[in-house]
Each structure stands twice: as structure tokens, then as C-alpha cells.
Amino acid sequence: MTKAEIVAEIANKTGIEKVAVQATVEAFMETIKKSMVNGENVYLRGFGSFTIKKRAEKTGRNISKNTTIIIPAHNIPAFKPAKSFVNDVKNNVNVK
């Protein structure tokens, strides 16, 4: 499902204009991104958590040049779904 399909689905279910829904979805995603860039995790009960995972420095290989490189420590965004979300997907439950 694409962002446009999500916007259309929400607009159909709520009766709100697509332009307003689009702005809301964009603001929602931007708020999550900004929070994570600032080092804050985002918790949405019943849906899941957007967290920051820290990756340690490690040694990697450039196989084309046959050399080793140091990959510096860095943070990456991660999503962990809520248990109810996982169970719904496992059991193929349609949410209405």
C-alpha cells in the first residue's frame, strides 16, 4: 500500500477531503522523523514503537578491492509492532 492509497482510504472512511488527509499524514510522518532525529523514541499504543537502535563500530570488507574498512558506530531507526498488531497479522484478522 502506498501513501496515496492510505490517504484515499482514510478520506473514504472519514469523509474528510484528500488534501486535508494528505497534510495530516505528512505532518504525522514528519513529526515522527523529527522526534527520532532528536534522539526520542515514538510509542503508539496498540500499533508499535519507532525506536533508535545503536550499531557499534565494526570491521567490514570491500570485496572488490580486497581491503578492510572500519564502519563507524551509528544509529538506525527501527519499528517494533505491538503484540496485538503482530497477532492480527498472524491470524489474518481484518481491522475495521
SULJOWO-V885916 format. One record per residue. N is the residue number from 1. RES is the residue in one small letter. OMEGA is omega as a letter, one per 30 degrees, with the letter a starting at -180 (999 if undefined). NEAR is the number of other C-alpha atoms within 8 Angstrom. D_FIRST is the distance of its C-alpha to the first C-alpha in whole Angstrom. Layout:
{{N & RES & OMEGA & NEAR & D_FIRST} {N & RES & OMEGA & NEAR & D_FIRST}}
//
This chain:
{{1 & m & a & 4 & 0} {2 & t & l & 5 & 4} {3 & k & l & 6 & 7} {4 & a & l & 6 & 8} {5 & e & l & 8 & 6} {6 & i & l & 9 & 7} {7 & v & a & 12 & 10} {8 & a & l & 9 & 11} {9 & e & l & 8 & 10} {10 & i & l & 11 & 13} {11 & a & l & 12 & 15} {12 & n & a & 8 & 15} {13 & k & a & 6 & 16} {14 & t & a & 6 & 18} {15 & g & l & 7 & 20} {16 & i & a & 9 & 20} {17 & e & a & 7 & 19} {18 & k & a & 9 & 16} {19 & v & l & 6 & 18} {20 & a & l & 8 & 19} {21 & v & l & 12 & 16} {22 & q & l & 9 & 15} {23 & a & l & 8 & 18} {24 & t & l & 8 & 18} {25 & v & l & 9 & 14} {26 & e & l & 8 & 16} {27 & a & l & 8 & 19} {28 & f & a & 8 & 17} {29 & m & l & 8 & 16} {30 & e & l & 8 & 19} {31 & t & l & 8 & 21} {32 & i & a & 10 & 19} {33 & k & a & 8 & 20} {34 & k & l & 8 & 23} {35 & s & a & 11 & 24} {36 & m & l & 14 & 24} {37 & v & l & 7 & 25} {38 & n & l & 6 & 28} {39 & g & a & 7 & 28} {40 & e & l & 9 & 27} {41 & n & a & 10 & 25} {42 & v & a & 10 & 22} {43 & y & l & 7 & 22} {44 & l & a & 7 & 20} {45 & r & l & 7 & 22} {46 & g & l & 8 & 20} {47 & f & l & 9 & 17} {48 & g & a & 12 & 18} {49 & s & l & 13 & 20} {50 & f & a & 13 & 19} {51 & t & l & 12 & 23} {52 & i & l & 12 & 25} {53 & k & l & 8 & 26} {54 & k & l & 8 & 29} {55 & r & a & 8 & 30} {56 & a & l & 7 & 33} {57 & e & l & 9 & 35} {58 & k & l & 8 & 35} {59 & t & l & 8 & 37} {60 & g & a & 8 & 35} {61 & r & l & 8 & 36} {62 & n & a & 9 & 36} {63 & i & l & 6 & 36} {64 & s & l & 4 & 37} {65 & k & a & 5 & 40} {66 & n & l & 7 & 41} {67 & t & l & 7 & 41} {68 & t & l & 8 & 40} {69 & i & l & 8 & 38} {70 & i & l & 8 & 37} {71 & i & a & 8 & 34} {72 & p & l & 7 & 34} {73 & a & a & 9 & 33} {74 & h & l & 8 & 30} {75 & n & l & 8 & 27} {76 & i & l & 8 & 23} {77 & p & l & 9 & 21} {78 & a & l & 8 & 19} {79 & f & l & 8 & 17} {80 & k & a & 8 & 19} {81 & p & l & 9 & 17} {82 & a & a & 11 & 20} {83 & k & a & 7 & 22} {84 & s & l & 8 & 21} {85 & f & l & 11 & 17} {86 & v & a & 9 & 18} {87 & n & l & 8 & 20} {88 & d & l & 10 & 17} {89 & v & l & 8 & 15} {90 & k & a & 7 & 18} {91 & n & l & 6 & 20} {92 & n & a & 6 & 16} {93 & v & l & 7 & 17} {94 & n & l & 5 & 15} {95 & v & a & 3 & 15} {96 & k & 999 & 2 & 16}}
//
